[in-house]
Amino acid sequence: MILSDLYYHAIVRIPAVLRAPGNLGVEVPKPDTDGELPEGLEDQVTQVLGLISWGGTAAGVVGILITGAVMAISHKRGESSEHMSRLGMVLGGCILVAMAGPIVTWIFPDGEGGGN
């Protein structure tokens, strides 16, 4: 397939099919899962989310340590800089990482309590 064929199929033909009356019988396939997760997927997703959460927390701690070290070095040299804004951004990121789980639980309650 050459570049002009890719252009034709991606830019010209697909939007024309989507604009056609009745979409010419084109339907989005619906997965047949009956609302159930595939076997073992929940454990894998939970593990990945836990690793990402741990990484975000570790990055926040490292960010605070680096910002503190830069502030100490700059103070000793007599330089002034915008360290408080940098520290505020790091602390804001830490708060966002810590609040990610409760925010998602509030937006997407699981039916047993949770948000309103």
C-alpha positions in Angstrom: 0.0 0.0 0.0 1.5 3.3 -1.0 1.1 6.6 0.8 -1.7 7.9 -1.6 -3.7 4.7 -0.8 -3.3 5.4 3.0 -4.5 9.0 2.4 -7.5 7.8 0.4 -8.6 5.2 3.0 -7.9 7.3 6.1 -8.9 10.8 5.0 -11.3 10.5 2.2 -13.2 7.2 2.3 -13.7 6.7 6.1 -15.3 10.1 6.8 -17.6 9.6 3.8 -18.8 6.3 5.1 -19.4 7.8 8.5 -21.5 10.6 7.0 -23.6 8.4 4.8 -27.3 7.9 5.7 -27.6 4.8 7.9 -23.8 4.4 7.9 -24.2 1.8 5.1 -24.7 -1.0 7.6 -21.4 -0.3 9.4 -21.7 -1.0 13.1 -19.2 -0.8 15.9 -18.6 -4.4 17.2 -19.8 -5.0 20.7 -17.6 -7.4 22.8 -19.4 -10.4 24.2 -18.3 -10.3 27.8 -21.7 -10.2 29.7 -20.2 -7.5 31.9 -17.6 -9.8 33.3 -13.8 -9.2 33.4 -11.6 -11.7 31.7 -9.9 -14.2 34.1 -7.0 -12.6 36.0 -7.4 -9.1 34.5 -8.6 -7.5 37.8 -5.4 -8.7 39.6 -3.2 -7.4 36.9 -4.9 -4.0 36.7 -4.7 -3.7 40.5 -1.0 -4.5 40.5 -0.3 -2.0 37.7 -2.2 0.7 39.5 -0.4 -0.1 42.7 3.0 0.2 41.0 2.0 3.5 39.4 0.8 4.9 42.7 4.0 3.8 44.4 6.0 5.4 41.6 4.1 8.7 42.0 4.6 8.8 45.7 8.4 8.0 45.3 8.6 10.8 42.6 7.0 13.2 45.1 9.4 12.4 47.8 12.4 12.7 45.5 11.0 16.0 44.2 10.7 17.4 47.7 14.2 16.3 48.6 15.7 17.8 45.4 13.8 21.1 45.9 15.0 21.3 49.5 18.6 20.6 48.5 18.5 23.3 45.8 17.0 25.7 48.3 19.8 25.0 50.8 22.5 25.4 48.2 21.0 28.6 46.8 20.7 30.1 50.3 24.3 29.3 51.2 25.4 31.0 47.9 23.3 34.0 48.6 21.2 33.5 45.5 17.5 34.2 45.5 15.2 32.2 43.3 11.6 31.0 43.0 12.0 28.0 45.2 8.7 28.4 46.9 6.8 28.1 43.6 8.8 25.0 42.7 8.0 23.5 46.1 4.3 24.4 45.7 4.2 22.6 42.4 5.8 19.5 43.9 3.5 19.5 46.9 0.5 20.0 44.5 1.6 17.0 42.5 1.9 15.0 45.8 -1.6 16.0 46.8 -2.9 15.0 43.3 -1.2 11.6 43.5 -2.6 11.0 47.0 -6.1 12.1 46.0 -6.3 10.2 42.7 -8.0 7.1 44.3 -10.6 9.0 46.3 -11.4 11.3 43.4 -12.0 8.3 41.0 -14.1 6.5 43.7 -16.2 9.7 44.2 -16.8 10.1 40.4 -17.4 6.3 39.7 -19.0 4.8 42.8 -19.1 1.0 42.9 -22.8 0.8 44.0 -21.9 0.0 47.7 -21.6 3.4 49.2 -19.1 5.7 47.6 -20.1 9.1 46.1 -23.6 10.4 45.6 
